[in-house]
Amino acid sequence: MELILKNGEPDVKTDLAACYGIQAEKILRIAGGTVGRTYCIDNRYLLKIYDTDTAVGKLGLQRLPVWVQVLERLQESGLRDRICRPVRTAEDGLFYVHDRIAGALFSFIPGEAVGYGRPYTGEELRQLSRIVKELHSIPGEAFADICPAEAFELPFCDALKRLLLSETGGLPEAFRKEAEGEREMLLGRMKTLREEARELKEEKLPFVLCHTDIHGGNLIRDPQGKLWLIDWENVMLAPKEADLFSFCEEDYANLFCENADERALRYYLLRRDLEDIQEFLDSVLNGEYDRAGQEEVLSHMKRIIGHMKLIKE
């Protein structure tokens, strides 16, 4: 983390005072994340904000009212000691919006992300299995009034197809080469994804509450060794495989449930990769990243494309 409030950063200190009555002394920008910006406030709070002038920021604002309500309601569940707590604004709201900024404040979880690139330890798997099983024990109807439900619709595929076929000339050179070089592979994967979506919709798998983005970057290990699940921006009602797909390549999925649907696991794995590619390219095309941001996004994009090539047809 690094001390911020430099040129180009939002006036976080003023927002905290105006919206929460908090006089912050130490504000740290936490690196990572491609949808919004995250700040640690006096080692007591975590502030997540979105720039609603950007495409990804608009998407973040669209999702924000859902996941903050879910987190607040989950404070009454067995997950309350594994998730952060939303902090209400001075006007008793769960988030705030002004000008081009939307934000929400949460209790701060000290520790570090479990991270990528290594197998989970036995203890991490035990804790993660408890979290996932507790989450999936919550029936979908308990959150049906606030949470979107899986419809197996793929609107991002149309946007990605259009971009690949007619808009790559507007991308920076490195992105253009990557997109054009992988065009046929990406178009083929989208065709496969559409076919699997139709088949899964007909299967009518049971829905549970799903985080949909469980991975080492969203798992915080606190100083006592306890794991916490963060970043609930994509929460929805869906088949349990929407949470398990990120574990299936390491053969962990069966540790969290029995009889996972292999087709559903493959569908969610491929969908996440393609949706990320579309969001990255669209944001770059719209000029929403500086040079450093572009380099980070290009690295993510290459990693995802490499991963996609390994998914079995």
N, C-alpha and C positions, 0 to 999 in steps of 0.2 A: 504493500500500500504506500501511497505517497501523499504528502500534503498538497491540497489543491486550492481552488479559488483563484485561478490564473485567468488570463484573457481567454475568452471563448467558453468558459465554464458558466453554468447557470448560477444565479445568486442563491445558493443553498441556504446560507445563513439567514437571509431575509425571509425565505419561505418558511423555515422552521419557526422563526419568531412569529410571523404573521398567522400561520396555519395551525401551529401547535403550542404556541407560547413558550417555546424552548429557546433559551439563549445559549447557543452552541459555542464552545470554545475551541474544540479540535475537530476538524472535518477532514476525513481522509477518503480519497477516491480509491475504490477497489477495482483493480484491473479485471478484465474479462467481461464476457457478455456482449451480445451483438444486437439485442433489441433495445435495452435501456441502459442507464448508468446507475451505479450503486455506490453509496457513500456510507462510511462508518462515522457515527456521530458520538463523540466523547466516550467511545467504547461502551455505550449504553443502547444505542439504537442503530438500525440500518434503514437507510432511505433509498428507495428505488424510484427513479424518475424517467419519464419519457419525453422526448421532443416530438410533439404532435404535428410538427411541420414535415416530418419524414414519414415514409411509407411504413417502416418498421415501428415507428413511434405511434402512428395511428392504430396499428394492429395491437400494440401494447395497451393503449387506452381502451380499445374494444374489449380486451380480455380482463382488464384490471378489476372492474366491479364484480366479476365472477370469483376470481381466486382469493380476493381479500375476504369476501363473505364466506367462502369455503373454509379458509383458515380460521376465521373467528368461530364458526360453528364447530370445527374440529377440536376446539379447546375443551369441549365437553366429551371428547372421545378418548379412547386409549392411546391416541397419538399425541396428546397434548404435551407430553414431555419429550417429543421428538420433532416438533415443528416450532417455528417462531410464532409470536403473537402480534396481530395487528394492533397498532396504537391509534386510537380515535383522535380526530382533529378537535380543535377548540370548539367547533360547531357540531361535534358528535358525528362526523362523517368518517368513513373508512379510507377515504383518499381525497385529494384535492386537485382541482384543475384551474389554471389561470393562464391567460395569454397562450403561449405555445408549450406550456409545461403541465404535465400530469404527474402526481407523485403519491406515494404511500409510505408510511413509517411503520417499522416493526421492531420488536425486541431484538437485541443483538446477540448472536450466538458466537462466543469466542472459540477460536480454533482454526484449523486449516482444512481445506478440501482434501478428501481422500485421493483425488487425482486420477489421471489416466495412465495407461501404459504399463500396468502391473496387475497381477492377479490379486483378488481380494484375499485377505487373511481369513483364517477360520473364524476368528472372533467377529470380524466385519461381516462375514456371511451370516453368522448366527443373528447378529443384530438386524441386518438388512432383511433377512427372512421374516423376523418378527414384525418389522415395520410394514412390509408388503402384505403379509397375511392379515394384519390388523386393518390395513387400508381396504383390502378386498373383502373383508367381512362386512363392510358397510353396504347395504343394499342400495341399488341405484335410485329407488324411489325416495329414499331419505334426503336426496339432494336434487331431485328432479325440478324443484321450483326455482333453483338458481343456477344449475349447471347445464351446459349444452350436452346433448347426447350424440353419440357417433351416428352419422348418417351415411358413411362410406362415400361421401362426395369429394371430388378432387378438383376444385376450381383452380388451384395453383398449376395444374397440369396444362390447362389451356394457356395460361400466361407464360409458362416456361416454353411450351411449344412455339408460341408466337415469337418469343424472344430469340430462340435458337434459329428459327427459319428466316427471320427478317430484321432483327435488331442488333445483331452482334457487332455490326460496324460502328455502333455508338459506344462500345465498351473500350476501356483502356486496353492497350496492346496485349498485355499479359493475360487478361481475362478473355479477350477475343480469341487468342490462340487456344486457350484451354477449352472454351466453349465450342469453338468450331471443330477442334480436334476430337472432341468427345460427343459431337452432335448425334451421330447415328446410335451410339451406345445409349445415350440419354433418351432419345426418342423410342428406342426399343424397350427400355425399362418402363417408360410411361405407358406403353401399350400393355405390357404385362400387368402393371399395377391396376389399370382400369378393368382388366378381365378379372383379376382377383377381387377387386372391390364388388363387382356384380355378384360373384359367387358367394362371398362372405355375407353380403346383405341378405341373400336368400336363406342362409343358414340360420339366421336369427339366434346368434350366440347370446347367452345371458350377459347383462351389463352390471358392472360394479363401478365404484368411484375409483378413477385412475389418475395418477399424477402425470403420466405419459412421457416423462423426461428424466427417469431415474438413471443416473450414471455417476461416476466418481467426482465429476465437477460439481454436482448438486448434493453431495454428501459431505457434511462437515463433521470432523472428529474433534470434540472439545477436549480440554486438558485432562479430563477424567476418563477419556477413551470412549465416551458415548457418541453414537452417530445421530446426526440430525438431518432431516430431509428438507431442502430449501428449494426456492424457485418453482412455485406452483402455477406459473403463468399459463400452462397448457392443460390444466385439470379439466376432466370431462367424464361423462358416463360412457363406458365402453367395455368391450370384452376385456378380461383380465390380461390378455396377450398384449394390450396396448402398453402395459407396464413391463412385461416380461421380455419383449423383443430384444432389449439391449443386453440381456444376459444369455440369449440362446447360443451365441457363437462360442461362449466359454463353457457351455453345458451347465450353466447355473440355473436355468429356468425351472428344472424339476425340483430344485431345492425349495422353491417358493410356492409351488402348487403341484397338483397331480393332473395328468391328462391335458397338458397345454395343447392347443390346436396348432399344428405345425404350419398350416397354410396362413393362419392369422399372424403367427410370429413373423413369417417371411413378409407378409403384407406390410406390417407396421415398420419393420426394419427398412424396407425399400421406400415406403412413403416418407419416413422421416428424412432420409437422405435426399430424395428429390425435392421435398419442400424446402429444405435448407438451401439447396442449390438455387432454387427459384428466388428465395428471399435475398440471398447474397447478390445474385446477378442484378435483380431489380434495383436494389439499393445502390449498387455501384453505377448502374446505368443512370440513375437519378442524381449522381454526384454527392451522395450522402456520407462519404468517407474521405478523410484526408489521406496523405501518402502512407502514413503509418497504419491507418485503419485499413487501407487497401491491401497492404502487405499481410496483415493479420488475416483478413478475409480470404485472400488468395491461398494462404496456407491451409485454412480450414477447408476451402473448396477442393483443393488437391487431395487432402486426406479423405474427404467424403467420397470423391470419385474413385479413389483407389479402393476404398472399402466397398463401394457399390459393385465394383467388378468381381468381388469375391462372393457376392450373394448368388446362391444357386438358383437357376431358372426353375 
